[in-house]
Amino acid sequence: MFKKTALLLSAAVFLAACEPGGLSDVPGRLETTIPNALPPMSMFGTPNPTPPTRSNAAIARDFLDLSFQMESGRLIPVLSRFEGPVTVAVTPGAPPTLSRDLDRLIQRLRSEARIDISRVPHGSSAASITIETLPRARMQRAVPQAACFVVPRVSSWDEFRAARGNSRTLDWTTLTTREHATVFIPNDVSPQEVRDCLHEEIGQALGPLNDLYRLPDSIFNDDNFNAVLTGFDMLILRAYYDGSMRSGMTREEVAARLPAILSRLNPAGNSATAIAPRPIDRDWILAIEEALGGRQPVPTRIAAAQRAVAIATNHGWNDTRLGFSYFALGRLALSRDANTSVTAFIAAGNNFRSIDPGSIQTAHVNMQLAAFALSAGDGARALTLVNEALPAATRAENASLLATLLMIKAEALEIEGRMSEAASVRLDSLGWARYGFGRDQDVRARLTEVAALSPQNRS
């Protein structure tokens, strides 16, 4: 329902915090490396999602937990979905990149999830899903800390505001069949943020309403590592709209039909070993939410992240929740205690790498560790970490992470004396940065922050 503002996981972290002095230490040489006119925006081409590798028995449990419970823990009595063709309309005033990304998403939903979904002009008919964009500040006055969100039974911002006094109207748990929903997205953020909101909120408008921290390969996870719908997510949505399903089915009825559905849709999952998931611990979730929330002082948030690490360790968890706890600690300690931060990132990387060495989680950790290596003047180590991370960042279509990795690579190449390569990589980074960070001033600021890490650019 709500894509939270996840400051912790954004690739737009203030990397210069790794080194005292920051931006003021960057000499005038950097000005010559940033062109007056930035290159065209780079955008991703043909999607390359990774199919799920878990057993169908595990995927069935995930399906039920995603579909019959809200993020708050409230139970959803019956499955609800759109019945018949699904139409999508966009209100006037949307950012120019939204249309291309929406068309690309709809094509994926048609080809991968086999959903009968298409766009219709705004105002031509009552669309199943309406997408309305508005300034972030206006949106967050109504729903604080939400990066974007989706609500049922309304078709406009005005209808949403009018319905806020009627809790039943906007309550997903009261639905038997979905007929109308509206996705609200800020129109003054980067193209990548708009695209990420399209994927998560349209995914939830169509299907699951819950998020599960235990899922390493899903957008339905509040850790926000995955920014676009994954192969696992498309399988879940395909099962949601399978002909054997219908709106109004209970959890028990769905559970009875899922094995046959998943066996047919995902035959590779029949032979995979089923591993029972670790139980949900609300204390761990509360600790993570306090660490990510941004409302408490940094020392309090660091203590919350340390509490999350302790809970995960005491439970013996070896899934990505342990790695995420360490990652949260590493990010929060970044500007306070470099040793604690590095140690936490290394622990997070060890956890993520043991699960999937080529994962997007591992790529995020590598970016942080590469920044530390660059700051220490170890260009060779920074290059190794970046080159390991680039395939995952590209496959996950994370332009802001990809741009940051390439900027670090350019600085590392300069440390190694490979100047022409550095110039080419830096130019490549700028095209991705325009999609990932948006405004030209934000692109230039990110390039300056990364350059400030290199000892060659510090006085």
C-alpha positions as CSV (number, residue, x, y, z in Angstrom):
1,M,0.0,0.0,0.0
2,F,2.7,2.5,0.9
3,K,6.2,2.7,-0.4
4,K,8.1,4.2,2.5
5,T,10.7,6.9,2.2
6,A,13.7,4.6,2.7
7,L,16.6,7.1,3.3
8,L,18.8,4.3,4.6
9,L,18.8,2.3,1.4
10,S,19.0,5.0,-1.2
11,A,22.1,4.9,-3.3
12,A,22.1,8.7,-2.9
13,V,23.9,8.4,0.5
14,F,26.3,11.2,1.4
15,L,29.4,9.2,0.6
16,A,31.8,12.1,1.5
17,A,30.9,11.3,5.1
18,C,33.5,8.5,4.8
19,E,36.2,11.1,4.9
20,P,36.6,14.3,7.0
21,G,36.7,17.5,5.1
22,G,34.0,16.6,2.5
23,L,33.3,18.9,-0.4
24,S,35.4,21.8,0.6
25,D,38.6,19.7,0.0
26,V,37.8,19.1,-3.7
27,P,40.1,21.2,-5.9
28,G,39.3,23.0,-9.0
29,R,40.5,20.1,-11.1
30,L,37.1,18.5,-10.7
31,E,35.4,21.3,-12.6
32,T,37.1,20.2,-15.7
33,T,35.7,16.6,-15.4
34,I,32.1,17.7,-15.4
35,P,30.9,18.8,-18.9
36,N,28.8,21.9,-19.1
37,A,26.1,19.9,-21.0
38,L,25.4,16.5,-19.5
39,P,25.0,13.5,-21.8
40,P,21.6,12.2,-22.7
41,M,19.7,10.3,-20.0
42,S,20.4,6.5,-20.1
43,M,17.5,4.2,-19.7
44,F,17.2,0.4,-19.4
45,G,16.4,-1.8,-22.3
46,T,15.1,-5.3,-22.4
47,P,14.3,-6.6,-18.8
48,N,16.4,-9.6,-17.6
49,P,14.6,-10.8,-14.5
50,T,15.9,-13.8,-12.6
51,P,13.4,-16.6,-12.1
52,P,12.7,-17.7,-8.5
53,T,14.9,-20.5,-7.2
54,R,12.9,-21.5,-4.1
55,S,10.7,-24.5,-3.9
56,N,7.0,-24.2,-4.9
57,A,6.2,-25.2,-1.3
58,A,8.1,-22.2,0.0
59,I,6.6,-19.9,-2.7
60,A,3.1,-21.1,-1.7
61,R,3.7,-20.0,1.9
62,D,5.0,-16.7,0.6
63,F,1.9,-16.2,-1.5
64,L,-0.4,-16.9,1.4
65,D,1.5,-14.6,3.8
66,L,1.7,-11.8,1.2
67,S,-2.0,-12.1,0.3
68,F,-3.9,-12.7,3.5
69,Q,-2.3,-10.2,5.9
70,M,-1.6,-6.4,5.9
71,E,1.7,-4.9,6.8
72,S,0.2,-3.9,10.1
73,G,-0.5,-7.5,10.9
74,R,-4.3,-7.3,10.3
75,L,-5.7,-10.4,8.6
76,I,-7.4,-10.2,5.2
77,P,-10.4,-12.5,5.1
78,V,-10.6,-13.3,1.4
79,L,-8.5,-12.9,-1.8
80,S,-9.4,-9.9,-3.9
81,R,-8.3,-9.1,-7.4
82,F,-9.6,-7.4,-10.6
83,E,-11.9,-9.6,-12.6
84,G,-11.8,-9.2,-16.3
85,P,-9.5,-6.9,-18.3
86,V,-7.6,-4.3,-16.3
87,T,-7.2,-0.8,-17.6
88,V,-4.7,1.9,-16.5
89,A,-5.1,5.7,-17.0
90,V,-2.7,8.5,-16.2
91,T,-3.9,12.0,-15.2
92,P,-2.4,15.0,-17.0
93,G,0.8,16.6,-15.7
94,A,2.9,13.4,-15.2
95,P,6.6,13.6,-15.6
96,P,7.8,12.8,-19.2
97,T,9.6,9.6,-18.4
98,L,6.5,8.1,-16.6
99,S,4.8,7.1,-19.9
100,R,7.7,5.1,-21.2
101,D,8.3,3.3,-17.9
102,L,4.6,2.6,-17.6
103,D,4.4,1.1,-21.1
104,R,7.4,-1.1,-20.3
105,L,5.8,-2.3,-17.0
106,I,2.5,-3.1,-18.7
107,Q,4.3,-5.1,-21.3
108,R,6.1,-7.1,-18.6
109,L,2.8,-7.7,-16.8
110,R,1.2,-8.9,-20.0
111,S,4.1,-11.2,-21.1
112,E,5.4,-12.4,-17.7
113,A,2.4,-12.4,-15.4
114,R,-0.1,-13.0,-18.2
115,I,-2.5,-10.3,-17.0
116,D,-4.9,-8.8,-19.5
117,I,-3.9,-5.2,-18.7
118,S,-3.7,-2.1,-21.0
119,R,-3.6,1.6,-21.0
120,V,-6.6,3.8,-21.8
121,P,-6.8,7.6,-22.2
122,H,-7.6,9.6,-19.0
123,G,-11.3,10.5,-18.9
124,S,-12.4,8.1,-21.6
125,S,-13.8,5.6,-19.1
126,A,-13.5,4.7,-15.5
127,A,-10.1,3.0,-15.4
128,S,-9.4,0.1,-13.1
129,I,-6.2,1.8,-12.0
130,T,-5.6,5.5,-12.1
131,I,-2.2,7.1,-11.7
132,E,-2.1,10.6,-10.4
133,T,1.0,12.7,-9.8
134,L,1.4,15.6,-7.5
135,P,4.1,17.5,-5.6
136,R,5.7,15.4,-2.9
137,A,5.1,17.9,-0.2
138,R,1.4,18.0,-0.9
139,M,1.2,14.2,-1.0
140,Q,3.1,13.8,2.3
141,R,0.9,16.3,4.1
142,A,-1.8,13.6,3.7
143,V,0.4,10.6,4.2
144,P,3.6,11.5,6.0
145,Q,6.8,9.6,5.1
146,A,5.2,7.8,2.2
147,A,7.2,8.0,-1.0
148,C,4.0,7.0,-2.9
149,F,0.9,4.9,-2.1
150,V,-2.2,3.2,-3.6
151,V,-5.7,3.2,-2.2
152,P,-8.8,1.3,-3.3
153,R,-12.3,2.5,-4.4
154,V,-11.3,6.0,-5.5
155,S,-10.2,7.4,-8.8
156,S,-8.7,10.8,-7.9
157,W,-6.9,12.8,-5.3
158,D,-10.1,14.7,-4.5
159,E,-12.0,11.5,-4.0
160,F,-9.2,10.2,-1.8
161,R,-9.3,13.3,0.4
162,A,-13.1,13.2,0.6
163,A,-13.0,9.5,1.6
164,R,-10.4,9.9,4.4
165,G,-13.1,10.3,7.0
166,N,-14.7,7.0,6.0
167,S,-12.2,4.3,7.1
168,R,-14.2,1.5,5.3
169,T,-13.9,3.1,1.9
170,L,-10.1,3.0,1.9
171,D,-9.8,-0.3,3.8
172,W,-8.4,-3.1,1.6
173,T,-9.6,-5.8,4.1
174,T,-13.2,-5.0,3.2
175,L,-12.8,-5.8,-0.5
176,T,-14.1,-8.9,-2.1
177,T,-13.4,-7.8,-5.7
178,R,-11.2,-4.9,-6.8
179,E,-12.9,-2.4,-9.1
180,H,-11.0,0.9,-8.8
181,A,-7.7,1.9,-7.3
182,T,-5.5,5.0,-7.5
183,V,-1.8,5.2,-7.3
184,F,-0.4,8.5,-6.1
185,I,3.2,9.4,-7.1
186,P,5.2,12.6,-6.6
187,N,5.9,14.5,-9.8
188,D,9.0,16.3,-8.5
189,V,11.4,13.4,-7.9
190,S,13.9,11.6,-10.1
191,P,12.7,9.4,-13.0
192,Q,13.9,6.3,-11.1
193,E,11.8,7.2,-8.1
194,V,8.8,7.6,-10.3
195,R,9.5,4.2,-12.0
196,D,10.1,2.5,-8.6
197,C,6.7,3.8,-7.4
198,L,5.0,2.5,-10.5
199,H,6.3,-1.0,-10.0
200,E,5.6,-1.3,-6.3
201,E,2.2,0.4,-6.2
202,I,0.8,-1.1,-9.4
203,G,2.0,-4.5,-8.2
204,Q,0.1,-4.0,-4.9
205,A,-3.0,-2.6,-6.7
206,L,-3.1,-5.8,-8.7
207,G,-2.0,-8.3,-6.1
208,P,-0.4,-8.8,-2.6
209,L,-0.9,-6.1,0.0
210,N,1.7,-7.2,2.5
211,D,5.5,-6.9,2.6
212,L,7.8,-9.6,4.0
213,Y,11.3,-8.8,5.1
214,R,12.3,-12.5,4.6
215,L,12.0,-12.3,0.8
216,P,15.4,-11.6,-0.8
217,D,14.1,-11.5,-4.4
218,S,10.9,-9.4,-4.2
219,I,9.7,-5.9,-4.4
220,F,7.2,-6.9,-1.7
221,N,9.8,-6.2,1.0
222,D,10.2,-3.1,3.0
223,D,14.0,-3.2,2.8
224,N,13.7,-1.7,-0.7
225,F,16.7,-3.5,-2.1
226,N,14.7,-4.5,-5.2
227,A,13.3,-1.5,-7.1
228,V,11.4,-3.2,-9.9
229,L,9.1,-6.3,-10.0
230,T,11.3,-9.4,-10.0
231,G,10.8,-12.8,-11.5
232,F,9.4,-14.0,-8.2
233,D,7.0,-11.1,-8.1
234,M,5.7,-11.9,-11.7
235,L,5.2,-15.5,-10.7
236,I,3.1,-14.4,-7.7
237,L,1.0,-12.1,-9.9
238,R,0.6,-14.8,-12.5
239,A,-0.7,-17.1,-9.8
240,Y,-3.0,-14.4,-8.5
241,Y,-4.7,-14.1,-11.9
242,D,-4.6,-17.8,-12.8
243,G,-7.9,-19.1,-14.1
244,S,-8.2,-21.4,-11.0
245,M,-8.3,-18.4,-8.7
246,R,-11.2,-16.1,-8.1
247,S,-12.1,-13.2,-5.9
248,G,-13.6,-14.0,-2.5
249,M,-11.7,-17.2,-1.9
250,T,-10.5,-17.9,1.6
251,R,-7.0,-18.6,2.7
252,E,-7.8,-22.3,3.0
253,E,-9.4,-22.4,-0.5
254,V,-6.4,-20.7,-2.0
255,A,-3.9,-22.9,-0.2
256,A,-5.7,-26.0,-1.6
257,R,-5.3,-24.8,-5.2
258,L,-1.8,-23.3,-5.0
259,P,0.2,-26.5,-5.3
260,A,-1.3,-27.4,-8.7
261,I,-1.1,-23.8,-10.0
262,L,2.6,-23.4,-9.0
263,S,3.5,-26.8,-10.3
264,R,2.1,-25.8,-13.7
265,L,3.5,-22.3,-13.8
266,N,6.9,-23.1,-12.2
267,P,7.9,-26.7,-12.8
268,A,11.5,-26.0,-11.7
269,G,10.1,-25.3,-8.2
270,N,8.8,-28.9,-7.9
271,S,12.3,-30.3,-7.4
272,A,13.8,-27.6,-5.2
273,T,14.3,-28.3,-1.5
274,A,11.6,-26.8,0.8
275,I,13.0,-24.9,3.8
276,A,10.6,-23.7,6.4
277,P,10.9,-19.9,6.9
278,R,12.0,-18.4,10.2
279,P,9.1,-17.0,12.2
280,I,8.3,-13.3,12.2
281,D,9.5,-11.4,15.3
282,R,7.6,-8.1,15.8
283,D,10.4,-6.9,18.1
284,W,12.8,-7.1,15.3
285,I,10.5,-5.3,12.9
286,L,10.0,-2.5,15.5
287,A,13.8,-2.2,15.9
288,I,14.3,-1.9,12.2
289,E,11.5,0.6,11.8
290,E,13.0,2.7,14.6
291,A,16.4,2.5,12.9
292,L,15.0,3.5,9.5
293,G,12.4,6.0,10.7
294,G,14.5,9.2,10.8
295,R,12.5,10.7,13.7
296,Q,14.9,9.8,16.5
297,P,18.4,11.1,17.1
298,V,21.1,9.1,15.3
299,P,22.5,7.5,18.5
300,T,19.0,6.2,19.2
301,R,18.7,4.8,15.7
302,I,22.1,3.2,15.9
303,A,21.0,1.5,19.2
304,A,17.9,0.3,17.4
305,A,19.9,-1.2,14.6
306,Q,22.2,-2.9,17.1
307,R,19.1,-4.3,18.8
308,A,17.9,-5.7,15.4
309,V,21.3,-7.4,14.9
310,A,21.1,-8.9,18.4
311,I,17.6,-10.2,17.8
312,A,18.5,-11.8,14.5
313,T,21.6,-13.3,15.9
314,N,19.9,-14.7,19.0
315,H,17.2,-16.3,16.8
316,G,19.9,-17.9,14.6
317,W,18.5,-16.3,11.5
318,N,20.7,-16.9,8.4
319,D,18.4,-15.2,5.9
320,T,18.7,-11.7,4.6
321,R,17.1,-10.2,7.7
322,L,20.4,-10.7,9.5
323,G,22.3,-9.0,6.6
324,F,19.8,-6.2,6.5
325,S,20.2,-5.6,10.3
326,Y,24.0,-5.2,9.8
327,F,23.5,-3.1,6.7
328,A,21.3,-0.7,8.6
329,L,23.9,-0.5,11.4
330,G,26.6,0.2,8.8
331,R,24.7,3.0,7.2
332,L,23.7,4.7,10.4
333,A,27.3,4.5,11.9
334,L,28.8,5.8,8.7
335,S,29.3,9.4,9.8
336,R,29.9,8.5,13.5
337,D,32.2,5.5,13.8
338,A,34.0,4.3,10.6
339,N,35.3,1.1,12.3
340,T,31.8,0.1,13.4
341,S,30.4,1.0,9.9
342,V,33.1,-1.1,8.0
343,T,32.7,-4.0,10.4
344,A,28.9,-4.0,10.0
345,F,29.1,-3.8,6.2
346,I,31.6,-6.7,6.1
347,A,29.2,-8.8,8.2
348,A,26.2,-7.8,6.0
349,G,28.3,-8.7,2.9
350,N,29.2,-12.1,4.3
351,N,25.5,-12.8,5.0
352,F,24.3,-11.7,1.6
353,R,27.1,-13.4,-0.3
354,S,26.4,-16.7,1.4
355,I,22.8,-16.5,0.1
356,D,23.5,-15.2,-3.4
357,P,26.9,-13.7,-4.3
358,G,25.4,-11.9,-7.3
359,S,22.5,-10.4,-5.5
360,I,21.5,-6.7,-5.4
361,Q,22.0,-6.8,-1.6
362,T,25.6,-7.7,-2.2
363,A,26.0,-4.9,-4.7
364,H,24.7,-2.3,-2.2
365,V,27.3,-3.5,0.3
366,N,30.1,-3.5,-2.3
367,M,29.3,0.1,-3.1
368,Q,29.7,1.1,0.5
369,L,32.9,-0.9,0.9
370,A,34.3,0.4,-2.4
371,A,33.7,4.0,-1.1
372,F,35.8,3.1,2.0
373,A,38.5,1.6,-0.2
374,L,38.6,4.7,-2.4
375,S,38.9,6.9,0.6
376,A,41.9,4.9,1.8
377,G,43.5,5.3,-1.6
378,D,43.2,1.5,-2.5
379,G,42.1,1.9,-6.1
380,A,42.6,-1.8,-6.9
381,R,40.3,-3.0,-4.1
382,A,37.7,-0.4,-5.1
383,L,37.8,-1.6,-8.7
384,T,37.3,-5.2,-7.6
385,L,34.3,-4.4,-5.4
386,V,32.7,-2.2,-8.1
387,N,33.2,-4.7,-10.9
388,E,31.6,-7.4,-8.8
389,A,28.6,-5.2,-8.2
390,L,27.9,-3.8,-11.7
391,P,26.1,-6.9,-13.1
392,A,23.6,-7.0,-10.2
393,A,23.0,-3.2,-10.3
394,T,22.3,-3.4,-14.1
395,R,20.1,-6.5,-13.8
396,A,18.1,-4.8,-11.0
397,E,17.8,-1.7,-13.1
398,N,19.0,0.5,-10.3
399,A,20.4,3.5,-12.1
400,S,21.3,5.5,-9.0
401,L,23.4,2.6,-7.7
402,L,24.9,2.0,-11.1
403,A,25.9,5.6,-11.5
404,T,27.5,5.8,-8.1
405,L,29.4,2.6,-8.7
406,L,30.7,4.0,-12.0
407,M,31.7,7.3,-10.4
408,I,33.7,5.4,-7.8
409,K,35.3,3.3,-10.6
410,A,36.3,6.4,-12.4
411,E,38.1,7.8,-9.3
412,A,39.7,4.4,-8.7
413,L,41.0,4.2,-12.2
414,E,42.6,7.6,-11.8
415,I,44.4,6.4,-8.7
416,E,45.7,3.5,-10.8
417,G,46.9,6.0,-13.5
418,R,44.4,4.9,-16.1
419,M,43.2,8.4,-17.0
420,S,41.5,7.8,-20.4
421,E,39.5,4.9,-19.0
422,A,38.5,7.0,-16.0
423,A,37.2,9.8,-18.3
424,S,35.1,7.3,-20.3
425,V,33.6,5.6,-17.3
426,R,32.8,9.0,-15.7
427,L,31.0,10.1,-18.8
428,D,29.0,6.8,-18.8
429,S,28.1,7.4,-15.1
430,L,26.5,10.7,-15.9
431,G,23.8,9.3,-18.3
432,W,22.7,6.8,-15.6
433,A,22.9,9.5,-13.0
434,R,20.4,11.7,-14.9
435,Y,17.8,8.9,-14.6
436,G,18.8,7.9,-11.1
437,F,19.1,11.3,-9.5
438,G,17.1,13.6,-11.8
439,R,18.0,17.2,-11.7
440,D,21.4,18.3,-13.2
441,Q,22.4,19.9,-10.0
442,D,21.8,16.6,-8.2
443,V,23.9,14.8,-10.7
444,R,26.8,17.2,-10.3
445,A,26.5,17.1,-6.5
446,R,26.8,13.3,-6.5
447,L,29.8,13.4,-8.8
448,T,31.5,16.0,-6.5
449,E,30.7,13.9,-3.4
450,V,32.3,10.8,-4.9
451,A,35.3,12.7,-6.1
452,A,35.8,14.1,-2.5
453,L,36.5,10.5,-1.4
454,S,39.7,10.2,-3.4
455,P,42.9,11.2,-1.7
456,Q,44.0,12.7,-5.0
457,N,41.3,15.3,-4.6
458,R,41.8,16.2,-1.0
459,S,44.1,19.0,0.1
